[in-house]
Amino acid sequence: MTASDDHDLVLVVDFGAQYAQLIARRVREARVYSEVVPHTRAVEEIAARRPAAVVLSGGPASVYADDAPGMDAALLEQGVPTFGICYGFQTMAHALGGEVAATGRAEFGHTPLEVVTGDSTLFHGLPRTQPVWMSHNDAVTAAPPGTTVVARTADTPVAAFEDLDRQLAGVQFHPEVLHTEHGQAVLEHFLYEIAGCRPTWTMTNVIEEQVAEIRAAIGDGQAICGLSGGVDSAVAAALVQRAIGEQLTCVFVDHGLLRAGEAEQVERDFVEATGVSLKVVEAADRFLDALEGVADPEEKRKIIGREFIRVFEQAAREVVAEAGEDGGQVRYLVQGTLYPDVVESGGGSGTANIKSHHNVGGLPEDLDFDLIEPLRLLFKDEVRRVGVELGLPEPMVWRQPFPGPGLAIRIVGDVSRERLEVLRAADAIAREELSAAGLDRDIWQCPVVLLAEVRSVGVQGDGRSYGHPVVLRPVSSEDAMTADWSRVPYEVLARISTRITNEVREINRVALDVTSKPPGTIEWE
C-alpha cells in the first residue's frame, strides 16, 4: 500500500513511542491510510513514498540527550505537512529554531489545556478548556519563528503551535489516546484542514488493492493457506480466494491443540461460506509428540511453527500430486499475519521482540514457500471490517481471537493429552457462559489458563482434593496493542467458577487475572 490517486498516505515517524502504532490507527480511523516508519529512515526514502503528511511520534528521550533519536531537519524542508506529538513536537520545535528545556515542571496524566486563540485551526469548534493526556519532562519554552502558539497549560507555556503557511503544527499532549477527550478531532483538523488529506481510505480500497497485488504476485501459480478457524486466517483466505479462485487450497491442520468444536466449525462454516477447496490434515499425534516434555513457552511456539511448515510442505506436495502434471508447483503460503504480530515480533526499528509469533518469528529458516500476507499492515478491527465486506458470516468475523499455537500456550507447563482435555472442558464452559450472558462483543477474548505445574488444596465431594487452578483472563481491546481486563459481572464469573469446579474434576480453583496490557501481555505464554 502506498499513496495513490485513490487515497493519501500518512507516515508516522516512530521515535520509540509506546503508542506509535496507535497514532497510525487513529489516522486510519479518520479514513486516511497510514504506516509507521522508524526515525532512522532517510529523508529521501520518506519523500519517495510521496506522503500527504508526516506525523512525528512521541518518545522517551530528551532532545538534548547524546543518544536521543534525531530528526533530519531536511524533513521539514520537503514541503510535506508535518504534525509533531510530545517528543516529536519538541524535536520539531528544536529543528525549527524554537527552544526546549527541562523546566522542572513535568506533567503526567490528565492535564487541563487552555486554547489561547480563537482562530486556531487545530482547536476550532472545541472547548476553550479541555482535558488532555500529558507525559513529558521537557517542554517547549519558546515557539519557533513563524509559528503561532495556540494552547498552553499551567506548566507548559507552549502546549501547541501551528504554522498554516508551511502546513506545520504540533501538540505537547497525546491526541491519540482516549484519555484526551477531543484528541481525534485535533488530529483530524490537522489531517483535513492543514494537510488537506482526503478521507477516502476504506476497507473496499484494501480489498481492491490486495486483490490486485495478490494476482500480480502469484500469477498462474498455486497457493495454500493455513486455516486455523480464527478470523485472521479466514479473512486472509477469503481475500486470496477472491484474487486467484481455484488456485488456492486451504489446509486445515488439526494439531490437537484446538478448543472444543473448532475443527467441526472450520470444516462446516468456512467451506459453506466461501466454497473454498479445503484439505484437512490430522496431525495431533505429530504435534503432541514434538511437544512432549517441553515447558518453555518460546520453545513451544518454535516447535509449533516448525511443525506447521513441515505439514504444509507435505500438504503442498499432496496438492500437486492430486492436481496432476498440469497442477503446477505450490510456491505460496498464505498467512493471516497482522500488524500487532509484526510489531511484537520485532518487526520495526527499536521494537522489542516480545514473543515469537508462530507465524512471524517462529518460522524455520529453510522455508520452502514465498509468504503472502495480505493483512500484514492491518489491525484486528480492520480485519473484521474486511471480513464483513467479503461476506463472511458474522459468527466467524466476530469470533474471539485465538492464538495459532492454540491451547499449548495456555497450559503453563508441558503439554499432554490429559492436560489438553482438562483445559478444553474448562474453556468450553467459560465461552458458553460468556455467550449466554451476551458478552461476546464486549470482551475481546477470554483465555483460560491451566496452571499445570501448580496444585491447590480444595474440598470436593466432602473430601480433600488436590487439583489444578485455572485463571480466567477476560480482556477488552480495540487492536491487541493495548488491553484492559474486562469487568465481567460477578454473577457471570460465579457461574463460570461453579460450573468448572463442578464439571471438571481435575480443577478445584478458579482465579481472575486483573492485569492490563501493558504491563502484562494478553496470553500468559
C-alpha positions in Angstrom: 0.0 0.0 0.0 1.2 3.5 -0.7 0.0 6.9 -1.9 -2.2 6.7 -4.9 -4.8 8.6 -6.9 -7.4 6.9 -4.8 -6.1 7.7 -1.3 -3.4 9.6 0.6 -0.6 8.2 2.7 0.4 9.5 6.1 3.7 8.3 7.5 4.1 8.1 11.3 7.8 8.5 12.2 8.5 6.5 15.3 10.9 7.9 17.8 10.4 5.0 20.2 6.9 5.8 21.3 4.8 3.4 23.2 1.8 4.4 21.0 3.3 4.9 17.6 1.0 2.2 16.2 -1.9 3.7 18.0 -1.3 7.0 16.1 -1.3 5.2 12.8 -4.6 3.5 13.9 -6.2 6.9 14.8 -5.2 8.3 11.4 -6.8 5.3 9.7 -9.9 5.9 11.8 -10.0 9.3 10.0 -10.1 7.2 6.7 -6.6 8.2 5.8 -4.1 5.4 5.2 -1.1 5.4 7.5 2.1 3.4 8.2 4.8 3.5 10.8 8.4 4.1 9.8 11.5 4.3 12.0 13.1 7.6 12.7 16.3 6.2 11.1 14.5 6.2 7.7 16.3 8.6 5.3 14.5 11.7 4.3 14.9 10.7 0.6 13.1 7.4 1.3 10.3 9.1 3.1 9.9 11.7 0.3 9.9 8.9 -2.3 6.8 7.5 -0.7 5.0 10.7 -1.6 3.2 11.1 1.7 0.4 13.5 2.0 1.5 14.2 5.6 4.0 13.1 8.2 3.4 12.7 11.9 6.3 12.7 14.4 5.5 10.4 17.3 6.3 10.7 21.0 9.3 9.0 22.6 11.0 8.6 26.0 14.2 10.6 25.2 15.2 14.3 25.7 16.1 16.2 22.6 19.3 17.2 24.2 20.4 13.8 25.3 23.5 12.4 23.5 21.7 9.3 22.4 18.4 11.0 21.6 16.7 9.8 18.4 17.4 12.6 16.0 15.4 14.1 13.1 17.0 15.3 9.9 15.8 18.9 9.7 15.6 18.4 5.9 12.4 16.5 6.5 10.7 19.8 7.4 12.0 21.4 4.1 10.3 18.9 1.8 7.0 20.9 1.8 5.2 17.9 3.4 2.7 18.9 6.1 4.0 17.7 9.4 2.5 17.2 12.8 4.5 16.7 16.0 3.3 14.9 19.1 5.1 15.1 22.5 8.8 14.3 21.8 8.0 14.7 18.1 6.6 18.2 18.9 9.8 19.0 20.9 12.3 17.8 18.2 10.2 19.6 15.6 10.3 22.8 17.6 14.1 22.4 18.2 14.8 21.8 14.5 12.7 24.9 13.5 14.7 27.2 15.9 12.5 27.1 19.0 13.7 26.3 22.5 13.2 23.1 24.5 14.2 22.9 28.2 13.8 20.8 31.3 11.7 23.2 33.3 11.4 21.1 36.4 7.6 21.1 35.9 6.9 17.7 34.4 3.3 16.8 33.5 1.9 13.3 33.5 -1.7 12.1 33.1 -4.8 14.2 32.9 -4.0 17.9 32.5 -6.3 20.9 31.7 -5.4 22.5 28.4 -6.3 26.1 27.6 -6.8 27.2 24.0 -5.4 30.8 23.8 -6.5 31.9 20.4 -10.0 32.0 18.9 -8.9 31.3 15.3 -6.8 28.1 15.9 -7.2 25.6 13.1 -6.3 22.7 15.4 -8.9 23.6 18.1 -11.7 25.3 16.2 -15.1 24.3 17.4 -13.7 22.6 20.5 -13.9 23.8 24.2 -11.5 26.6 25.2 -10.6 24.4 28.2 -10.3 20.7 27.7 -8.6 17.7 29.4 -5.6 16.2 27.6 -3.1 13.4 28.5 0.4 14.6 29.1 3.6 12.5 29.6 6.7 14.7 29.5 9.6 16.1 31.4 10.9 18.6 28.9 8.8 21.4 27.4 8.9 23.8 24.5 9.7 27.1 26.2 9.8 29.3 23.1 7.9 28.5 19.9 9.9 28.5 16.6 9.8 31.7 14.5 6.8 31.9 12.2 4.6 29.7 14.4 1.6 30.7 16.4 1.1 29.4 20.0 -2.5 28.2 20.2 -2.6 26.4 23.5 -1.0 26.2 26.9 -1.3 24.5 30.3 -0.4 25.8 33.8 3.1 24.5 33.5 3.7 24.4 29.7 3.5 27.8 28.0 3.8 26.3 24.5 1.4 23.3 24.5 0.6 23.6 20.8 1.6 25.7 17.9 0.7 25.9 14.2 2.1 27.5 11.0 -0.6 27.3 8.3 1.7 28.8 5.6 4.2 25.9 6.0 1.5 23.4 7.0 3.2 22.6 10.2 1.6 22.0 13.6 2.3 20.2 16.9 1.0 19.4 20.4 2.7 18.5 23.6 0.0 16.2 24.7 -1.1 12.8 23.2 -4.2 13.2 21.0 -4.1 9.5 20.1 -5.1 8.2 23.5 -8.7 8.0 24.6 -7.9 10.0 27.8 -7.5 13.1 25.6 -11.2 13.9 25.2 -11.0 15.8 21.9 -7.8 14.2 20.6 -9.3 12.6 17.5 -10.8 15.9 16.5 -7.5 17.7 16.9 -5.8 15.1 14.7 -8.5 15.3 12.1 -8.2 19.1 12.0 -4.6 18.7 11.1 -5.2 15.9 8.5 -8.1 17.6 6.8 -7.7 21.3 7.2 -3.9 21.8 7.5 -2.6 18.9 5.4 -5.5 18.7 3.0 -5.8 14.9 3.3 -8.8 13.2 1.7 -10.9 10.8 3.9 -11.2 8.2 1.2 -9.4 5.1 2.6 -11.9 2.3 3.2 -11.9 -1.4 3.5 -13.1 -1.5 -0.1 -9.8 0.1 -1.0 -7.9 -2.5 1.0 -9.7 -5.4 -0.8 -9.2 -3.9 -4.2 -5.6 -3.2 -3.7 -4.8 -6.5 -2.1 -6.6 -8.5 -4.7 -4.6 -6.7 -7.4 -1.3 -7.2 -5.5 -2.0 -10.9 -4.9 -2.8 -11.6 -8.5 0.3 -9.9 -9.6 2.4 -11.8 -7.1 1.0 -15.3 -7.7 0.1 -15.1 -11.3 -0.9 -18.5 -12.5 0.8 -20.3 -9.6 -0.7 -22.3 -6.8 -1.1 -21.3 -3.2 -2.0 -22.9 0.1 -3.4 -21.2 3.2 -3.0 -22.5 6.7 -6.6 -22.2 8.0 -6.9 -22.2 11.8 -10.6 -21.3 12.1 -9.8 -17.9 13.5 -10.8 -14.6 11.9 -7.3 -13.7 10.7 -6.7 -16.8 8.6 -10.3 -16.9 7.4 -10.2 -13.3 6.1 -6.8 -13.9 4.6 -8.0 -17.0 2.8 -11.2 -15.3 1.6 -9.2 -12.4 0.3 -6.7 -14.6 -1.6 -9.5 -16.7 -3.0 -11.2 -13.6 -4.4 -7.9 -12.9 -6.1 -7.0 -16.3 -7.5 -10.0 -18.6 -7.1 -9.3 -22.3 -7.5 -5.6 -21.7 -7.5 -5.9 -21.6 -3.6 -6.2 -24.7 -1.4 -6.8 -24.2 2.2 -5.1 -26.6 4.6 -6.7 -27.1 8.0 -4.3 -28.7 10.4 -6.0 -30.3 13.3 -2.9 -30.2 15.6 -4.7 -31.4 18.7 -4.4 -28.0 20.3 -7.8 -26.6 19.3 -10.7 -25.7 21.6 -13.8 -27.8 21.7 -15.8 -27.9 18.5 -13.3 -25.8 16.4 -12.4 -28.5 13.9 -16.0 -29.1 13.1 -16.7 -25.3 12.8 -13.9 -24.8 10.3 -14.9 -27.8 8.1 -18.6 -26.8 8.1 -18.9 -23.0 8.3 -15.9 -21.7 6.3 -16.4 -24.1 3.4 -20.1 -23.3 3.3 -19.4 -19.5 3.3 -16.6 -19.5 0.7 -16.8 -22.7 -1.3 -13.0 -22.9 -0.9 -11.1 -26.1 -1.5 -10.2 -27.5 1.9 -7.7 -30.2 2.8 -7.9 -31.5 6.3 -4.7 -32.9 7.9 -5.0 -34.9 11.1 -1.7 -34.2 12.8 -2.4 -34.3 16.6 0.0 -37.1 17.2 2.8 -35.4 15.4 2.4 -32.1 17.3 2.0 -33.7 20.7 4.9 -36.0 20.2 7.1 -33.0 19.3 5.9 -31.0 22.3 6.3 -33.9 24.8 8.2 -32.7 27.9 8.6 -29.1 26.6 7.5 -26.4 29.1 9.3 -23.3 27.8 6.8 -21.1 26.0 9.2 -19.8 23.4 10.3 -23.4 22.6 6.7 -24.4 22.3 6.0 -21.7 19.8 9.0 -22.5 17.7 8.2 -26.2 17.7 4.6 -25.5 16.6 5.8 -23.1 13.9 8.3 -25.7 12.6 5.7 -28.5 12.5 3.1 -26.3 10.8 5.5 -25.6 8.0 6.6 -29.2 7.7 2.9 -30.2 7.5 2.2 -27.5 4.9 5.1 -28.7 2.8 3.7 -32.2 2.8 0.2 -30.9 2.1 1.6 -28.9 -0.8 3.2 -32.0 -2.3 -0.1 -33.8 -2.0 -2.0 -30.9 -3.6 0.5 -31.1 -6.5 0.1 -34.8 -6.8 -3.7 -34.6 -6.8 -3.7 -31.8 -9.4 -1.6 -33.9 -11.8 1.0 -32.8 -14.3 -0.8 -29.6 -15.1 -1.3 -28.5 -11.5 1.9 -26.6 -11.2 4.1 -26.1 -8.2 2.7 -24.8 -4.9 5.1 -21.9 -4.1 3.0 -19.6 -2.0 1.9 -19.9 1.6 -0.9 -17.5 2.7 -0.8 -16.3 6.4 -3.1 -14.2 8.5 -0.3 -12.1 10.0 -1.5 -8.8 11.5 0.3 -5.6 12.3 0.4 -6.3 16.1 2.1 -9.7 15.3 4.8 -7.9 13.3 5.3 -5.2 15.9 5.5 -7.7 18.9 7.9 -9.9 17.0 10.4 -7.1 16.5 9.2 -6.1 13.0 10.2 -2.5 13.3 13.2 -0.4 14.3 13.7 -0.3 18.0 10.8 -2.7 18.7 11.3 -5.3 21.4 10.8 -9.0 20.4 8.1 -9.5 23.0 7.3 -13.0 21.8 7.9 -15.0 18.6 4.6 -15.4 16.9 4.3 -18.8 15.4 3.6 -17.1 12.0 6.4 -14.5 12.3 9.4 -15.2 14.5 8.8 -18.9 14.8 9.1 -19.9 11.1 12.0 -22.1 10.2 14.9 -20.7 8.2 14.6 -23.3 5.4 11.1 -22.2 4.5 10.1 -23.6 1.1 7.3 -21.1 0.4 7.1 -17.5 -0.6 4.8 -15.8 2.0 1.6 -14.0 1.0 0.4 -11.9 4.0 -2.4 -9.7 2.8 -3.3 -8.5 6.3 0.2 -7.7 7.5 -0.5 -3.9 7.8 -3.9 -4.2 9.3 -5.2 -4.1 12.9 -7.7 -6.6 14.1 -10.8 -4.3 13.9 -9.8 -3.5 10.3 -9.6 -7.2 9.5 -13.1 -7.7 10.8 -14.4 -5.0 8.6 -12.6 -6.6 5.6 -14.3 -9.9 6.6 -17.7 -8.2 6.6 -17.0 -6.7 3.1 -16.0 -10.1 1.8 -19.3 -11.6 3.0 -18.0 -13.9 5.7 -20.7 -14.9 8.3 -20.9 -12.8 11.4 -20.1 -15.6 13.9 -16.8 -16.2 12.0 -15.9 -12.5 11.7 -16.7 -11.7 15.4 -15.2 -14.9 16.8 -12.8 -14.2 19.7 -9.2 -14.2 18.7 -7.4 -17.5 19.3 -3.6 -17.9 19.1 -2.2 -20.1 16.3 -0.2 -22.2 18.8 -3.6 -23.0 20.4 -4.0 -24.3 23.9 -0.3 -25.2 24.1 0.4 -21.7 25.2 -2.5 -21.7 27.7 -1.0 -24.5 29.6 1.7 -23.2 31.9 4.0 -26.3 31.9 4.4 -29.1 29.4 1.6 -30.2 27.2 -0.1 -33.6 27.3 -3.3 -35.1 26.0 -4.8 -35.3 29.5 -4.0 -31.6 30.3 -5.5 -30.5 27.0 -8.7 -32.3 27.7 -8.9 -30.6 31.1 -8.3 -27.2 29.7 -10.6 -27.8 26.7 -13.5 -28.6 29.1 -12.9 -25.5 31.2 -12.5 -23.2 28.2 -15.8 -24.5 26.7 -17.7 -23.7 29.9 -16.3 -20.2 30.1 -17.2 -19.5 26.4 -20.7 -20.9 26.9 -21.4 -18.7 29.9 -20.0 -15.5 28.4 -22.1 -16.1 25.2 -25.2 -16.8 27.3 -24.6 -13.5 29.1 -24.4 -11.6 25.8 -20.8 -10.6 26.4 -19.3 -11.8 23.1 -19.0 -8.3 21.6 -17.9 -6.6 24.9 -15.0 -8.9 25.6 -12.1 -9.1 23.2 -11.2 -12.6 24.3 -11.1 -14.6 27.5 -8.2 -17.0 27.6 -8.5 -19.8 30.2 -5.0 -20.7 31.5 -4.3 -24.0 33.1 -1.5 -23.8 35.8 -0.4 -27.4 35.1 2.6 -27.3 37.4 0.6 -25.9 40.3 -1.6 -27.9 42.7 -4.0 -26.4 45.2 -5.9 -27.9 48.1 -9.7 -28.0 47.9 -12.8 -29.7 49.1 -14.8 -31.6 46.6 -17.5 -34.2 47.4 -16.9 -34.0 51.2 -13.3 -34.9 50.6 -9.9 -33.3 50.3 -8.9 -32.6 46.7 -5.5 -31.7 45.3 -6.3 -30.3 41.9 -5.2 -27.6 39.4 -6.1 -24.0 39.4 -7.2 -22.2 36.2 -7.0 -18.5 35.5 -9.7 -16.5 33.6 -8.2 -13.7 31.5 -11.1 -11.7 30.1 -9.7 -8.6 28.3 -11.1 -5.7 26.3 -9.2 -4.2 23.4 -9.5 -2.5 20.1 -6.5 -3.9 18.3 -4.4 -6.0 20.8 -1.7 -3.4 21.1 -3.1 -2.4 24.4 -5.8 -4.1 26.5 -7.6 -3.8 29.8 -9.1 -6.5 31.9 -12.8 -6.8 31.4 -15.2 -6.1 34.3 -17.3 -9.2 33.9 -20.3 -9.2 36.2 -19.8 -11.1 39.4 -22.8 -13.4 38.7 -21.3 -14.5 35.4 -17.9 -15.2 37.0 -19.7 -17.1 39.7 -21.5 -19.3 37.2 -18.3 -20.0 35.3 -16.4 -20.9 38.5 -19.1 -23.1 39.8 -19.6 -25.0 36.6 -15.8 -25.5 36.1 -15.2 -26.8 39.6 -18.3 -29.0 39.5 -17.9 -30.4 35.9 -14.1 -30.6 35.6 -13.0 -32.8 38.4 -9.3 -32.1 37.9 -9.8 -28.3 38.6 -10.6 -27.1 42.1 -9.9 -23.4 42.0 -10.7 -20.6 39.5 -8.8 -17.3 39.7 -9.2 -14.0 37.8 -6.4 -12.1 36.1 -6.9 -8.3 36.5 -3.7 -7.1 34.7 -3.8 -4.7 31.9 -1.6 -4.7 28.8 0.9 -3.2 29.4 2.4 -4.5 31.7 1.1 -7.9 31.0 0.5 -9.5 27.6 -2.9 -11.0 26.8 -1.6 -14.5 26.7 0.3 -15.9 29.7 2.9 -17.6 27.5 
